[in-house]
Every structure is written in structure tokens, then in C-alpha cells.
Amino acid sequence: MEGHWVLIEQDQVPLRCWWNDPKKGRKHVVLVLPEVFGINSWVRSIVDRFAEKDIPALAMPLFARTAPYLNLGYNEDDLLEGRRHKDQTTTQQILDDASSCLHWLKQQYSQSTITVVGFCFGGHAALITSTLPEVDVTFDFYGAGVATTRPGGGSPSLELLSNISGKLICICGNADLLIPLVDRTAIKNALIKEDPSQNRLSYLEIDDADHGFMCEQRASFSLNASNVCWQLLMKELSS
């Protein structure tokens, strides 16, 4: 089945999301949080890739208030435009919009577990979203800034770990200049402090992987790192 756009209504602003429902796999559903480039062709391909594995998936816009139709490429101008919208986004907006999408997903599949998968700024947003009680598992792919900032201001998002009831996996590449060693160390140490066993909160660092290593449309794409992470994802979603 091909993916398509759906409009999720909520009080503040409607959410134009990309949805692919194979109507087969109902044990797990996935909420995908995009990079600063919006729900572009690559993010839609991620949703469709889950659906090919019989896992329903929904991609949610992170900038519904300032750029509800954002669909950018990966050049420098695109990055500047995406960051402009990122800088106007708050933590509460992320939580409000994610709550609406999670509620919508539960209406579709009430008995399914929900996994949140986020990339780049979407990875940061995924960590924030993992504090919501409806979320069972979260994959934060190279969520830059979690150790130093919070969208809209406030203490670093990493300080939200105590509010997470589900499972969280933070994944970074050790060649990622946007998440320097001091930040990667802070993330790892905070996860261990909150969950010494690392059975629920864990950290994975991949050698020679740069920021955006999951995205085939970026120069930083790493086939090896991507394969490792897709295997990890599918292992979680097949359990």
C-alpha cells in the first residue's frame, strides 16, 4: 500500500502528516519525527519502509505553525531555512502535536505499542516526546543539542530523563561535529545515571559515522551505520 497525506485536527493547528498503513502489522506502530528539512521525500521513504515490513507508520511535521508544508532538500540554503523554523519551535508545541498524533494512532490501533523514531532535530524532539506516557520505545538518532539546550528555552532536554517511563535508545556517530565528544559523554553519563543497568535507557555510539548517517540523500550517509541501526530498529519492532 502506498503512503498518503492525512490531516490530524487539533485545537491549535492541523497537522499534515504522511501515513502508510499496510493493515497487517498491528502489534507495533511508529511515529516518525523528521529532520529540520520537513516531511521530505526521504522522511516519507522511511515511513514507507516501515510499511513494507507490515508496520504502520506516521510522519509528523515539527513546524506546523510556521511551515506546515515544509519539504526541503539538503543544501546550505535548505539547512538555513529549516533552522529558522527550528528556532521558532518550543518544547510545549512538540509535546502538544505529538500528543495529538499519538492519540490518533491509538484510535487506529488501540492495542499496539508505539515506537517514536526521530532524526536530527527530530531526534531531539523524540527524546522530549518519550516523556509522554503513550510512548513505549524511542529511538533518538543524533539528536543534537539535548545536552545543552531545550526548544523554546529552559534547561537541557537531557534533564527530562527522569520523566521517561518507556525505553529510550540514543544513537550518535563519533564523527558528528554537531554532537561533540563533551555532549556525547554527557548523554551517555546521564543515561547511565538514570538507568545503571542500561536495560531501559541506553546509548549507542557508532564509529566513523557523521551527522545524518541514516539518510541516503546526504553526503554523510553511511551504509554500514545505517544497516546497523535498521537491524536494531527491526529487532525492537519484531519483539
Number of C-alpha atoms within 10 A of each C-alpha: 11 10 18 13 14 14 11 16 14 13 8 11 12 15 25 18 22 23 23 25 23 19 12 11 18 17 17 20 27 25 24 28 29 27 28 27 28 27 26 18 13 20 24 23 14 19 23 25 15 22 25 16 14 20 24 28 29 31 29 26 27 29 26 22 15 13 13 17 15 18 16 19 16 13 9 9 11 15 15 13 14 23 16 13 19 19 12 12 20 16 16 12 17 22 18 14 25 26 18 18 21 22 15 15 20 16 10 14 18 13 12 16 18 23 26 28 27 26 27 22 25 29 28 28 30 32 27 27 27 28 20 17 13 17 24 19 24 28 26 28 28 28 25 25 20 26 21 14 15 20 23 13 12 10 13 14 20 20 15 14 19 12 12 22 17 17 17 27 20 23 22 26 24 17 17 21 11 15 22 15 14 9 16 24 14 15 22 18 15 20 23 17 13 15 15 13 11 16 11 17 24 22 19 14 16 18 13 13 21 22 25 22 26 24 17 13 13 15 12 16 17 19 14 14 18 18 12 13 19 12 11 12 16 13 10 12 19 11 7
